[in-house]
Amino acid sequence: MSETNGSIFSGNQLPERSGDHSFLTWLQVAAFIYLLLAGVSTIGAGFKWASGGAEGAEKIFAFATNPVVGVILGTLSTALVQSSSTVTSVIVGLVAGGVPVSIAVPMIMGANMGTTITNTIVALGDVKDGKTFNKAFRASTVHDFFNLYSIAIFLPIEAIFHPLERLGGALSNLLVGDFNASMKGINFIGALTNPPAEWIKQLLQGMSDTFGGILMAAIGIGFIFMSVARLGKELGAVMRGPARRIVDKSFAAGPVVGILAGTIMTVLVQSSSTTTSLVVPLAAAGVLTLRQVYPFTLGANIGTCITAVLAATAVSGVGAGVAMQIAFVHLLYNVFGVIVFTVVPFLYDLPVRSAEWLGNKTETHRGWAFGYIGLVFFLLPGSVLGVQAQLDGDSSPQESPDFDSAAKREAEMEMDKSGTVIE
């Protein structure tokens, strides 16, 4: 049987389905996808609750005293808060309050990396079967490796020449105050998937923030595992014949079409985590190959930034220029990254080869997966935070006499009102 059936149920031979059975199977697929997205939303809300949300991210960023630390703390804060929109709002507020843009730009790069932990957690749902887990983990970490290599290339350039800061500032000056293109109020995916998370949080009210948030995130992970356990089997059943040919034709048009598809889908759902999490079960089921998933995730990187730019147009007052500049920096960083990696064959293949290598390791030794997640998203950034805290003692940027706390708060409130939803 083809690799389409490479799920934890791969021992079962799946018969062809048609008519009512096929319709019921598609309904089951839709239900399991909803459970997956509800799980992603619940994990995000749980992490955000446990980490203190915007206040927690703000405390972490207090120690960002140089570009390298800024990247690492951007990764940690977004991995903990599970919302690049929240982190972006905090960054805008910090810059409005006096933090240099040269420090904020690396924070954005780190936030780009931190948000990819969600789809990596989704891949853990296939941990029981080695071959399926290999495909799922490859599909989830190819996004990680692209972001890691982008940081390695662009961080030194930005630290020395500041092209993103300057170009983002120039573009923001052209657009601030001219129009409002915010997509606030049309986040239909969030409207569908947020209620379960809100209901679970209400049930857990009364617990401490840390314990309640961790328990909520664990429930979300449980949702994901339940979904992925059945989703692979059902996708293997329905993705045959015409459905499989449509998918193959759509993703066989080349990287550019894949990038555009990922961009458009992410703009529509306003969440790169949703977009990238959805393709992981498809890869695990053998419906999509790693090289089909890869350009789609690149498009997700761009799509989430377009949403940020649109949201920034709704910001007024002290944070308007800063919000637009940060949004453009984020967009330019990802667009330039996609262009550079797409036109240079060696660079384009590098994340793919890295994801394949790590996937092969996790197939035989599951500890590689958990070690990778813990090291990249928590242990390394957390260690840097601890060292920086020791070096700084009790001082932080908030204590600087030049730091305008009122301006920071006003900018954060403006970003919240703009409807920024760019997880």
C-alpha positions, -999 to +999 in steps of 0.1 A: +000+000+000+012+035-007+026+058+019-008+075+021-017+050+048+014+056+069-005+065+101-007+048+134-035+028+119-014+016+090-020-020+098-056-017+087-064-020+051-087+008+041-113-001+015-124+023-012-153+045+000-180+060-021-215+075-019-228+081+016-198+064+032-175+089+014-197+118+026-196+106+062-159+103+060-155+138+048-177+150+077-154+131+101-124+147+085-140+181+090-147+173+126-112+161+133-097+192+116-120+214+138-107+194+169-072+200+157-077+238+153-095+240+187-066+222+202-042+247+187-063+276+200-065+260+235-027+254+237-022+291+227-046+303+253-031+281+280+005+291+274-006+328+273-024+324+306+005+306+323+032+330+310+013+362+319+005+371+283+017+406+273+030+413+307+051+381+307+065+389+273+073+425+284+093+412+314+113+388+291+120+416+267+134+438+296+166+419+292+170+424+254+201+446+255+216+435+222+205+420+188+215+384+196+197+384+230+167+401+213+164+373+188+166+346+215+142+363+238+118+370+209+118+332+203+112+324+240+085+350+246+065+338+215+069+302+224+056+309+259+028+333+250+019+314+218+008+346+200+029+366+177+002+393+177+006+398+215+044+398+212+042+423+183+019+446+203+044+445+232+073+452+208+054+482+194+048+495+229+084+491+239+096+510+209+070+537+214+084+539+250+120+543+240+135+509+232+156+513+200+142+499+168+176+482+163+168+460+192+132+455+183+140+442+148+158+411+161+129+406+185+106+403+155+130+377+139+128+357+171+090+359+172+090+345+137+108+315+151+089+311+183+055+309+166+066+277+148+064+256+179+027+251+175+029+229+143+058+211+158+036+201+188+010+190+162+035+166+148+039+149+182+004+134+176+019+108+153+047+098+177+035+062+180+044+052+144+080+058+134+075+063+096+045+085+100+062+105+127+092+110+104+069+125+077+050+147+102+081+160+120+098+168+087+068+188+076+067+207+109+104+215+113+111+225+077+094+258+088+117+260+118+149+254+098+139+281+073+135+306+101+167+296+118+187+299+086+170+332+078+181+346+112+216+334+106+217+353+073+198+385+080+207+392+117+244+401+110+234+422+080+207+440+100+230+445+130+257+462+108+237+480+081+201+482+094+184+478+060+151+464+074+149+492+100+155+519+074+133+506+047+105+498+071+107+533+085+106+548+050+076+528+039+058+535+072+062+573+066+043+569+033+013+551+047+007+562+083-027+579+086-037+575+050-062+547+053-075+519+075-074+484+060-076+464+092-093+430+090-107+432+125-140+415+127-136+390+099-115+364+116-139+335+110-115+308+120-109+324+154-147+329+159-151+291+154-122+278+174-119+303+203-151+293+221-139+259+233-107+275+247-128+302+264-151+275+279-122+255+292-106+285+308-139+293+325-139+258+339-104+262+353-110+297+368-099+297+404-066+279+398-034+298+398-024+313+365+006+290+361-012+257+370-044+266+352-025+277+320-004+245+320-034+223+325-053+242+297-023+237+274-023+200+283-059+197+274-052+214+240-024+189+234-049+161+242-073+175+216-045+175+190-034+140+198-070+127+195-075+145+162-042+134+146-047+098+157-079+096+135-072+122+109-044+103+092-067+072+088-096+093+074-074+113+051-060+081+037-095+069+029-108+101+012-077+113-005-080+089-035-092+092-070-104+127-080-096+143-046-060+131-047-056+142-083-069+177-074-044+180-045-015+167-066-023+191-095-026+220-071+007+214-054+026+203-086+025+238-101+059+247-085+072+266-055+058+300-065+022+287-066+028+270-033+041+302-018+011+322-031-013+295-018+002+296+016+001+335+016-035+337+006-047+311+030-029+327+059-043+361+051-078+346+051-075+327+083-052+353+099-030+327+116+002+312+103+000+286+131-034+274+117-021+272+082+011+253+090-006+230+115-031+219+089-005+206+065+012+184+091-015+157+091-016+159+053+021+152+052+018+124+078-009+107+058+012+109+026-012+133+009+016+159+006+053+155+003+079+176+022+087+195-009+051+204-014+046+215+022+078+236+022+068+265-002+033+265+014+049+273+048+070+300+032+038+316+020+024+314+056+054+334+068+045+362+043+007+360+049+009+366+086+030+397+079+005+411+054-022+407+081+001+427+105+005+455+080-033+457+075-038+458+113-012+485+117-031+508+094-058+510+121-034+523+148-035+560+155-018+583+181+017+578+195+020+542+183+010+547+147+044+552+131+060+526+152+033+500+146+036+505+108+074+504+109+075+472+129+048+456+107+068+465+075+100+452+091+083+419+097+069+418+061+102+428+045+122+403+066+100+374+054+097+385+018+134+390+015+140+357+032+117+338+008+132+356-023+168+348-012+160+311-004+140+306-036+165+320-060+195+303-045+192+265-051+216+256-023+197+277+003+163+265-009+173+229-003+190+235+031+159+236+053+145+205+034+177+185+040+179+196+076+142+186+082+148+152+065+179+146+087+160+154+119+130+134+108+151+103+102+166+107+137+132+110+153+120+078+135+144+056+154+149+077+185+118+098+197+140+116+222+154+136+194+120+153+189+115+162+225+151+172+229+149+195+198+117+212+210+131+217+245+165+229+234+155+253+206+124+268+221+130+268+258+164+256+272+186+277+250+165+309+252+159+304+289+196+300+296+203+332+277+176+349+297+191+337+330+226+347+321+215+381+309+195+386+341+226+378+362+246+403+341+221+430+344+213+424+381+180+441+390+182+466+362+159+466+331+149+490+303+118+499+321+138+515+348+156+538+324+147+574+329+144+578+291+118+551+289+083+565+283+059+541+301+028+561+292+037+561+255+043+524+257+009+517+272-009+539+247+008+522+218-001+487+231-037+497+235-038+511+200-024+478+187-051+459+206-079+480+192-066+475+157-075+439+158-041+424+153-045+386+151-013+372+136-005+341+155 
